[in-house]
Each structure stands twice: as structure tokens, then as C-alpha cells.
Amino acid sequence: MMRRTGQIFAAVFIVLGALLVIRGLWNGVWPVSLQLIAGAALIVYGVLRLRVL
């Protein structure tokens, strides 16, 4: 049960991260926005969490 919940949370982190990256790229890559950095961090955290589970 806990493994499934962890997978769901990891998937949510990845989706939220992807949305933040898309929003950060909306007006161009430079200057790097906080949304882009936060989105990338959420994606990395979600992927690492999936690998650990």
C-alpha cells in the first residue's frame, strides 16, 4: 500500500514539475526563471523517488 502511495506522489511531482518547466519556458529560456528551476527540481525528485521505490 505504501509503495503505491509513493508512486502516486512521485507521479504527481513529475507532472507538476513538467507543468512548471513548460510555464518557465513559455517566455523563453533566458533569463532562467524560478519556475523553471523549481520544475526541474520536482522532476528530478520525482524520478529519484520512483527509482528508490
C-alpha positions in Angstrom: 0.0 0.0 0.0 2.8 2.5 0.9 4.6 1.7 -2.3 1.6 2.5 -4.4 1.1 5.8 -2.5 4.8 6.7 -3.0 4.4 6.0 -6.8 1.4 8.3 -7.0 3.2 11.1 -5.1 6.2 10.7 -7.4 4.0 10.8 -10.5 2.3 14.0 -9.2 5.7 15.6 -8.5 6.8 14.8 -12.1 3.6 16.2 -13.6 3.8 19.4 -11.5 7.4 19.7 -12.4 6.7 19.3 -16.1 4.0 22.0 -15.9 6.3 24.4 -14.1 9.0 23.8 -16.7 6.5 24.4 -19.6 5.4 27.6 -17.8 9.0 28.7 -17.3 9.8 28.1 -20.9 6.8 30.0 -22.1 8.6 33.3 -22.5 11.9 31.9 -23.4 14.8 30.1 -21.7 16.8 33.2 -20.7 16.7 34.6 -18.1 16.2 31.4 -16.2 13.1 31.7 -14.1 12.4 30.3 -10.6 9.5 28.3 -12.1 12.0 26.5 -14.5 14.4 25.7 -11.7 11.6 24.5 -9.3 10.1 22.4 -12.1 13.4 20.8 -12.9 14.0 20.1 -9.3 10.5 18.5 -8.9 11.1 16.3 -12.0 14.4 15.1 -10.6 13.0 14.4 -7.2 10.0 12.5 -8.7 12.3 10.4 -10.8 14.7 9.6 -8.0 11.7 8.8 -5.7 10.4 6.3 -8.3 13.8 4.7 -8.7 14.1 4.2 -4.9 10.6 2.7 -4.6 
